[in-house]
Amino acid sequence: MMAVELGSVICTGDGPSPSEFSFVVTADGQIPVRCSQFVELETEEGKVIAFVTRVVKTNRYFMRPESVREYERGGRSLASIFPADRWEYLIADAKAVGVWTGQGLERVSFPPSPGQKVYEADPSTLSGFLGFDDRGIEIGRLKCHDLQVKLNLTELLRKHVAILSQSGGGKSYTLGVIVEELLDRSPERGRVAIVVVDVHGEHTCFAESEGYRDRVAVLPARDVRVGVPNLSSSSFREFVPDMTEAQARELQRVLDELRAEMRSGGGPFGLDEVIRRVEQGCGLHRQMQQALLGWLFDLRSLGMFDRADFPNWEEMVEPGKAVILDMSDMTSLRKKQILVAYVARKLFNARKRGRVPPFVLCLEEAHNFCPSEAAISKHIIETIAREGRKFYASLVLVSQRPVRLSTTALSQVNTNIILRVTNPYDLEHIKQSSEAITGEVIDMVSSLPVGEALIVGEAVNHPIFIKVRRRRSRESPHGLSLEEASREYEARVRREREDTRAFM
């Protein structure tokens, strides 16, 4: 296929240079060149790939405002007097990314010559240059190009992903696309297990979607139980950060005694048995005894501890299947953090022992579980962020407030999928988190429409703007319009009243 010629390199005050050049657009068409489009040109070094950062339209007849004003007095048009339309032209500024050798990318060290022709980047060249993988995860289509964005599974997930956007920007929708791709993979292409911490119940629709329901289990958070015999005093200290080391040592002694009795046939134990044993004293100083009882009664009031785990996480997590931990009915942030801390640690320890497959832990509202300040679940999330790569335990952090996310966790994320963000503090935080995000790119992020995203990091060889593909599964009911939600509510209330009257 013939390459589409776009224009010619021109001289400017400080270019062309090895890193930047401008070209006048000579191609016909309604919009021949766009910002964020990739172009190519042949230079002495080889085929240079460049990224359009700015497009300016100019016309010499309209450069002097006082002349335009004078000529157009009385309703006259300048174009009716002079051939102004023939002098209108486009100038595009482009940033040279590198020299594409067909096998890899080399640094540009020599400027292109004025007059050299600039072409639309060839799709096959662009796919190789950006590092796309035909067997990878399809996120969407490359903006300004008819090219599917398929990202290598390892490059995308092994070193973790962050999906960042303001509320309503499409971050949960994008996570749903990634979950679909992971569920659709065949064993030959490599499958991972998926666990989604679903704070608002936005992903429970997978269990109702044709083609996915047999591979998705929705687990209400209120049904999950933490087995006390599996806990150590360090686990209790994670749940109760104010517990002292001395209190933890005495609690560990009690736990060891109860475990020894359990192994001797005494049966499993719960918090009630731990509380009774502490109440018996067993040599405890009264002040310490009262403090421990206070912590234990507080944990028991949460209603999430039992004699055994439910479910059995080692059996529930399987390759090519997803577990949706639905927290939509849970209001206590502390309970949510305890649950996430326990599940994340359970999975990570099981993965290190080879008891569960490689997995992806997806955290909606990640700033609530791994914030910049202290939190019960923060330590284990940061641990997986730092060490998970070695054990094939991956994180997907989804957040609408990146400035509130732990810098430790965010610094370990090697690929960012950034949808629309307008908060200046969040934008600055994102800009500082990646050297590949320039001022021009961050300006584009603030004006992205819903459904478009910037991908930057190890999954791609250069920052790209994409249009997220449509989901194949059923969309979340949270995606309804306000009008639809209102009509649906009134219809439901009307049905309930009619049923009540019929019953009476």
TORKETI-451710 format. One line per 8 residues: their letters; for each residue x negated, z, y of C-alpha. Coordinates in nm, 2 decimals. Layout:
BEGIN
A> X:Z:Y | ...;
//
This chain:
BEGIN
MMAVELGS> 0.00:0.00:0.00 | -0.13:-0.10:0.34 | -0.23:0.20:0.56 | -0.01:0.24:0.87 | -0.22:0.19:1.19 | -0.13:0.44:1.46 | -0.38:0.38:1.74 | -0.74:0.37:1.87;
VICTGDGP> -0.98:0.64:1.96 | -1.03:0.67:2.34 | -1.29:0.83:2.57 | -1.19:1.16:2.74 | -1.38:1.40:2.96 | -1.52:1.59:2.66 | -1.47:1.36:2.37 | -1.47:1.21:2.12;
SPSEFSFV> -1.67:1.49:1.96 | -1.74:1.58:1.59 | -1.46:1.84:1.60 | -1.20:1.67:1.83 | -1.09:1.33:1.96 | -0.80:1.16:2.13 | -0.63:0.83:2.05 | -0.39:0.61:2.23;
VTADGQIP> -0.09:0.53:2.01 | -0.03:0.16:1.96 | 0.21:0.18:1.67 | 0.57:0.08:1.72 | 0.86:0.30:1.63 | 1.09:0.56:1.77 | 0.85:0.85:1.71 | 0.53:0.70:1.57;
VRCSQFVE> 0.32:1.02:1.59 | 0.42:1.39:1.57 | 0.24:1.72:1.62 | 0.12:1.86:1.28 | 0.08:1.51:1.13 | -0.24:1.43:0.94 | -0.43:1.11:1.03 | -0.74:0.94:0.90;
LETEEGKV> -1.01:0.71:1.02 | -1.33:0.56:0.89 | -1.66:0.67:1.06 | -2.03:0.64:0.98 | -1.99:0.96:0.77 | -1.69:0.84:0.57 | -1.32:0.90:0.58 | -1.24:1.17:0.83;
IAFVTRVV> -0.91:1.36:0.80 | -0.77:1.50:1.12 | -0.47:1.70:1.23 | -0.26:1.61:1.54 | -0.24:1.91:1.77 | -0.08:1.76:2.08 | 0.11:1.45:2.18 | 0.14:1.35:2.55;
KTNRYFMR> 0.35:1.07:2.70 | 0.22:0.92:3.03 | 0.28:0.64:3.27 | 0.06:0.54:3.56 | 0.36:0.45:3.78 | 0.49:0.80:3.77 | 0.16:0.99:3.83 | 0.22:1.03:4.21;
PESVREYE> 0.54:1.23:4.27 | 0.55:1.15:4.64 | 0.55:0.78:4.56 | 0.82:0.81:4.30 | 1.04:1.01:4.54 | 0.99:0.75:4.82 | 1.06:0.44:4.60 | 1.37:0.60:4.44;
RGGRSLAS> 1.54:0.70:4.77 | 1.89:0.57:4.80 | 1.95:0.55:4.43 | 1.69:0.28:4.36 | 1.50:0.29:4.03 | 1.12:0.25:4.02 | 1.16:0.06:3.69 | 1.37:-0.20:3.87;
IFPADRWE> 1.09:-0.27:4.12 | 0.78:-0.25:3.90 | 0.72:-0.32:3.52 | 0.69:0.06:3.47 | 0.82:0.05:3.11 | 0.52:-0.17:3.01 | 0.28:0.11:3.12 | 0.43:0.39:2.93;
YLIADAKA> 0.21:0.51:2.64 | 0.13:0.80:2.41 | -0.19:0.99:2.38 | -0.25:1.22:2.08 | -0.51:1.49:2.05 | -0.64:1.55:1.70 | -0.87:1.81:1.54 | -1.11:1.68:1.28;
VGVWTGQG> -1.08:1.88:0.96 | -1.35:1.72:0.75 | -1.49:1.42:0.57 | -1.31:1.35:0.24 | -1.54:1.24:-0.03 | -1.28:1.20:-0.30 | -1.42:1.51:-0.48 | -1.43:1.76:-0.19;
LERVSFPP> -1.45:1.82:0.18 | -1.76:1.80:0.39 | -1.81:1.92:0.75 | -1.79:1.65:1.02 | -2.12:1.64:1.21 | -2.09:1.30:1.40 | -1.82:1.19:1.64 | -1.60:0.88:1.58;
SPGQKVYE> -1.67:0.58:1.81 | -1.42:0.49:2.09 | -1.21:0.20:1.97 | -1.21:0.30:1.60 | -0.87:0.26:1.44 | -0.66:0.57:1.35 | -0.43:0.55:1.05 | -0.16:0.76:0.90;
ADPSTLSG> -0.31:0.96:0.62 | -0.27:0.81:0.27 | -0.04:1.03:0.06 | -0.28:1.03:-0.24 | -0.58:1.11:-0.02 | -0.38:1.39:0.15 | -0.27:1.54:-0.17 | -0.63:1.57:-0.30;
FLGFDDRG> -0.76:1.68:0.04 | -0.50:1.96:0.07 | -0.55:2.07:-0.29 | -0.20:2.00:-0.42 | -0.14:2.03:-0.80 | 0.10:1.80:-0.98 | 0.18:2.08:-1.23 | 0.20:2.35:-0.96;
IEIGRLKC> 0.47:2.54:-0.77 | 0.69:2.31:-0.56 | 0.76:2.48:-0.23 | 0.90:2.19:-0.03 | 0.79:1.88:0.15 | 0.50:1.83:0.39 | 0.62:1.80:0.75 | 0.58:1.45:0.89;
HDLQVKLN> 0.49:1.31:0.55 | 0.68:1.20:0.24 | 0.48:1.43:0.01 | 0.59:1.71:-0.22 | 0.40:2.04:-0.16 | 0.30:2.16:-0.51 | 0.06:2.45:-0.51 | -0.17:2.56:-0.79;
LTELLRKH> -0.03:2.87:-0.96 | -0.36:3.05:-0.97 | -0.46:2.97:-0.61 | -0.12:3.07:-0.48 | -0.06:3.40:-0.67 | -0.37:3.54:-0.82 | -0.50:3.67:-0.49 | -0.15:3.77:-0.36;
VAILSQSG> 0.10:3.61:-0.12 | 0.27:3.73:0.20 | 0.60:3.57:0.32 | 0.65:3.67:0.68 | 0.94:3.59:0.91 | 1.18:3.75:1.15 | 1.53:3.84:1.02 | 1.72:3.53:0.93;
GGKSYTLG> 1.41:3.31:0.92 | 1.44:3.22:0.55 | 1.19:3.45:0.39 | 1.42:3.57:0.11 | 1.53:3.21:0.05 | 1.17:3.10:0.02 | 1.10:3.38:-0.23 | 1.40:3.26:-0.43;
VIVEELLD> 1.24:2.91:-0.44 | 0.92:3.06:-0.58 | 1.11:3.26:-0.84 | 1.29:2.95:-0.95 | 0.96:2.76:-0.99 | 0.82:3.05:-1.20 | 1.13:3.07:-1.42 | 1.12:2.69:-1.48;
RSPERGRV> 0.76:2.68:-1.60 | 0.71:2.58:-1.97 | 0.48:2.79:-2.20 | 0.23:2.50:-2.20 | 0.19:2.53:-1.82 | 0.14:2.91:-1.82 | 0.42:3.16:-1.75 | 0.41:3.49:-1.58;
AIVVVDVH> 0.66:3.78:-1.58 | 0.85:3.84:-1.25 | 0.97:4.17:-1.11 | 1.16:4.16:-0.78 | 1.23:4.47:-0.58 | 1.55:4.36:-0.42 | 1.64:4.59:-0.14 | 1.96:4.42:-0.03;
GEHTCFAE> 2.08:4.26:-0.35 | 1.99:3.91:-0.23 | 1.85:3.79:-0.56 | 2.11:3.92:-0.80 | 2.27:3.58:-0.77 | 2.01:3.45:-1.02 | 2.20:3.63:-1.30 | 2.51:3.42:-1.20;
SEGYRDRV> 2.34:3.09:-1.18 | 2.37:2.82:-1.44 | 2.03:2.76:-1.60 | 1.88:3.10:-1.50 | 2.12:3.37:-1.61 | 1.96:3.38:-1.96 | 1.62:3.45:-1.82 | 1.71:3.70:-1.55;
AVLPARDV> 1.81:4.07:-1.59 | 1.96:4.26:-1.30 | 1.87:4.63:-1.32 | 2.07:4.86:-1.08 | 1.82:5.11:-0.93 | 2.07:5.39:-0.98 | 2.04:5.35:-1.36 | 1.66:5.37:-1.37;
RVGVPNLS> 1.51:5.70:-1.50 | 1.16:5.83:-1.48 | 1.05:6.00:-1.80 | 0.90:6.34:-1.72 | 0.68:6.36:-2.03 | 0.50:6.05:-1.90 | 0.41:6.22:-1.57 | 0.09:6.40:-1.48;
SSSFREFV> 0.04:6.64:-1.20 | -0.12:6.36:-1.00 | 0.21:6.17:-1.04 | 0.40:6.47:-0.90 | 0.15:6.49:-0.61 | 0.22:6.12:-0.54 | 0.59:6.20:-0.52 | 0.53:6.52:-0.32;
PDMTEAQA> 0.23:6.45:-0.10 | 0.24:6.81:0.05 | 0.17:6.97:-0.29 | -0.18:7.14:-0.29 | -0.45:7.09:-0.55 | -0.41:7.45:-0.67 | -0.03:7.39:-0.72 | -0.10:7.07:-0.90;
RELQRVLD> -0.35:7.24:-1.14 | -0.09:7.50:-1.23 | 0.18:7.24:-1.28 | -0.06:7.04:-1.50 | -0.10:7.35:-1.72 | 0.27:7.38:-1.76 | 0.30:7.01:-1.85 | 0.03:7.04:-2.10;
ELRAEMRS> 0.20:7.33:-2.27 | 0.53:7.14:-2.29 | 0.36:6.83:-2.43 | 0.19:7.03:-2.70 | 0.53:7.18:-2.80 | 0.68:6.83:-2.79 | 0.41:6.70:-3.03 | 0.48:6.99:-3.26;
GGGPFGLD> 0.84:6.89:-3.29 | 0.99:7.05:-2.99 | 1.14:6.72:-2.86 | 1.10:6.56:-2.52 | 1.15:6.76:-2.20 | 1.28:6.70:-1.85 | 1.26:6.87:-1.52 | 1.50:7.15:-1.63;
EVIRRVEQ> 1.25:7.25:-1.89 | 0.96:7.24:-1.65 | 1.16:7.45:-1.40 | 1.24:7.71:-1.66 | 0.88:7.73:-1.77 | 0.77:7.78:-1.41 | 1.04:8.04:-1.36 | 0.91:8.24:-1.65;
GCGLHRQM> 0.59:8.29:-1.45 | 0.32:8.23:-1.71 | 0.06:8.41:-1.50 | 0.15:8.23:-1.18 | 0.11:8.40:-0.85 | 0.46:8.45:-0.70 | 0.39:8.26:-0.38 | 0.27:7.96:-0.58;
QQALLGWL> 0.56:7.99:-0.82 | 0.81:7.98:-0.54 | 0.64:7.67:-0.39 | 0.64:7.49:-0.72 | 1.00:7.57:-0.78 | 1.08:7.44:-0.44 | 0.92:7.10:-0.51 | 1.07:7.08:-0.85;
FDLRSLGM> 1.43:7.16:-0.74 | 1.39:6.90:-0.46 | 1.28:6.63:-0.71 | 1.56:6.73:-0.95 | 1.82:6.68:-0.67 | 1.72:6.31:-0.65 | 1.89:6.26:-0.99 | 1.62:6.01:-1.11;
FDRADFPN> 1.42:6.21:-1.36 | 1.50:6.24:-1.73 | 1.34:6.32:-2.07 | 1.24:5.95:-2.12 | 1.20:5.63:-1.93 | 1.48:5.39:-1.88 | 1.43:5.11:-1.92 | 1.13:5.06:-2.14;
WEEMVEPG> 0.92:4.85:-1.90 | 0.68:4.73:-2.16 | 0.97:4.57:-2.35 | 1.16:4.45:-2.05 | 0.88:4.26:-1.88 | 0.84:3.92:-2.06 | 0.67:3.59:-1.97 | 0.90:3.34:-1.80;
KAVILDMS> 1.16:3.60:-1.73 | 1.26:3.80:-1.42 | 1.37:4.16:-1.37 | 1.57:4.21:-1.04 | 1.55:4.57:-0.94 | 1.87:4.60:-0.73 | 1.84:4.87:-0.47 | 2.14:4.76:-0.26;
DMTSLRKK> 2.33:5.08:-0.35 | 2.04:5.31:-0.29 | 2.03:5.45:0.07 | 1.74:5.70:0.05 | 1.41:5.55:0.15 | 1.23:5.83:-0.03 | 1.40:5.75:-0.36 | 1.32:5.39:-0.32;
QILVAYVA> 0.95:5.46:-0.26 | 0.93:5.70:-0.56 | 1.09:5.43:-0.78 | 0.86:5.16:-0.65 | 0.56:5.38:-0.69 | 0.64:5.47:-1.05 | 0.74:5.12:-1.16 | 0.43:4.96:-0.99;
RKLFNARK> 0.19:5.21:-1.14 | 0.36:5.18:-1.48 | 0.33:4.80:-1.48 | -0.03:4.80:-1.35 | -0.15:5.05:-1.61 | 0.03:4.86:-1.88 | -0.13:4.54:-1.76 | -0.48:4.69:-1.76;
RGRVPPFV> -0.42:4.78:-2.13 | -0.28:4.44:-2.21 | 0.06:4.58:-2.30 | 0.25:4.35:-2.06 | 0.19:3.99:-1.96 | 0.04:3.88:-1.63 | 0.31:3.96:-1.38 | 0.41:3.90:-1.02;
LCLEEAHN> 0.56:4.20:-0.83 | 0.77:4.08:-0.54 | 0.85:4.34:-0.27 | 1.13:4.27:-0.03 | 1.10:4.47:0.29 | 0.74:4.54:0.20 | 0.68:4.72:0.53 | 0.90:5.00:0.39;
FCPSEAAI> 0.69:5.04:0.07 | 0.34:4.98:0.21 | 0.35:5.06:0.58 | 0.06:5.12:0.81 | 0.15:5.49:0.81 | 0.17:5.72:0.51 | 0.42:5.65:0.23 | 0.48:5.76:-0.13;
SKHIIETI> 0.44:5.40:-0.27 | 0.16:5.29:-0.04 | -0.14:5.39:-0.25 | -0.04:5.20:-0.56 | 0.05:4.89:-0.37 | -0.28:4.89:-0.19 | -0.45:4.95:-0.53 | -0.29:4.64:-0.68;
AREGRKFY> -0.37:4.45:-0.37 | -0.74:4.54:-0.41 | -0.78:4.53:-0.79 | -0.48:4.33:-0.92 | -0.67:4.00:-0.92 | -0.91:4.12:-1.20 | -0.61:4.21:-1.42 | -0.37:3.92:-1.33;
ASLVLVSQ> -0.13:4.15:-1.15 | -0.01:3.97:-0.84 | 0.19:4.08:-0.53 | 0.43:3.89:-0.31 | 0.48:4.09:0.00 | 0.80:3.99:0.20 | 0.84:4.14:0.55 | 1.00:4.08:0.88;
RPVRLSTT> 0.76:4.32:1.06 | 0.40:4.22:0.96 | 0.26:4.44:1.24 | 0.40:4.74:1.04 | 0.24:4.63:0.71 | -0.06:4.81:0.58 | -0.37:4.63:0.70 | -0.55:4.71:0.37;
ALSQVNTN> -0.28:4.53:0.17 | -0.24:4.24:0.42 | -0.62:4.19:0.43 | -0.62:4.13:0.05 | -0.35:3.86:0.08 | -0.52:3.53:0.05 | -0.21:3.30:0.12 | 0.04:3.35:0.39;
IILRVTNP> 0.38:3.17:0.41 | 0.49:3.22:0.77 | 0.84:3.12:0.88 | 0.98:3.17:1.23 | 0.83:3.47:1.41 | 0.89:3.53:1.78 | 0.78:3.89:1.83 | 0.45:3.88:2.03;
YDLEHIKQ> 0.31:4.18:1.85 | 0.38:4.03:1.51 | 0.24:3.69:1.62 | -0.08:3.85:1.74 | -0.11:4.05:1.42 | -0.07:3.73:1.21 | -0.32:3.55:1.42 | -0.58:3.82:1.37;
SSEAITGE> -0.52:3.83:1.00 | -0.65:3.47:0.94 | -0.92:3.28:1.12 | -0.75:2.95:1.02 | -0.45:3.03:1.25 | -0.54:2.90:1.60 | -0.35:2.94:1.92 | -0.19:2.60:1.89;
VIDMVSSL> -0.07:2.68:1.54 | 0.07:3.02:1.64 | 0.27:2.85:1.92 | 0.43:2.62:1.67 | 0.52:2.92:1.45 | 0.73:3.07:1.73 | 0.94:2.76:1.76 | 0.99:2.68:1.39;
PVGEALIV> 1.35:2.60:1.29 | 1.50:2.80:1.00 | 1.37:2.66:0.67 | 1.03:2.54:0.80 | 0.71:2.73:0.73 | 0.34:2.74:0.79 | 0.13:2.79:0.48 | -0.23:2.90:0.53;
GEAVNHPI> -0.49:3.05:0.29 | -0.65:2.98:-0.04 | -0.35:2.79:-0.18 | -0.42:2.50:0.06 | -0.74:2.36:0.20 | -0.59:2.34:0.56 | -0.29:2.50:0.73 | 0.02:2.29:0.67;
FIKVRRRR> 0.37:2.29:0.80 | 0.64:2.23:0.54 | 1.02:2.20:0.50 | 1.12:2.45:0.22 | 1.31:2.27:-0.05 | 1.67:2.34:-0.14 | 1.73:2.60:-0.40 | 1.87:2.50:-0.74;
SRESPHGL> 2.02:2.85:-0.81 | 2.32:3.00:-0.65 | 2.24:3.12:-0.30 | 2.28:3.49:-0.19 | 2.62:3.59:-0.05 | 2.43:3.72:0.25 | 2.38:3.36:0.35 | 2.75:3.32:0.43;
SLEEASRE> 2.85:3.26:0.79 | 3.02:3.54:0.98 | 3.35:3.34:0.97 | 3.33:3.30:0.59 | 3.24:3.67:0.54 | 3.53:3.77:0.75 | 3.78:3.55:0.57 | 3.64:3.66:0.23;
YEARVRRE> 3.68:4.03:0.33 | 4.04:3.98:0.44 | 4.13:3.79:0.13 | 3.99:4.06:-0.09 | 4.17:4.34:0.10 | 4.50:4.14:0.07 | 4.45:4.10:-0.31 | 4.38:4.47:-0.35;
REDTRAFM> 4.70:4.57:-0.16 | 4.91:4.32:-0.36 | 4.77:4.46:-0.68 | 4.84:4.82:-0.57 | 5.20:4.73:-0.48 | 5.25:4.55:-0.81 | 5.12:4.85:-1.00 | 5.35:5.09:-0.81;
//
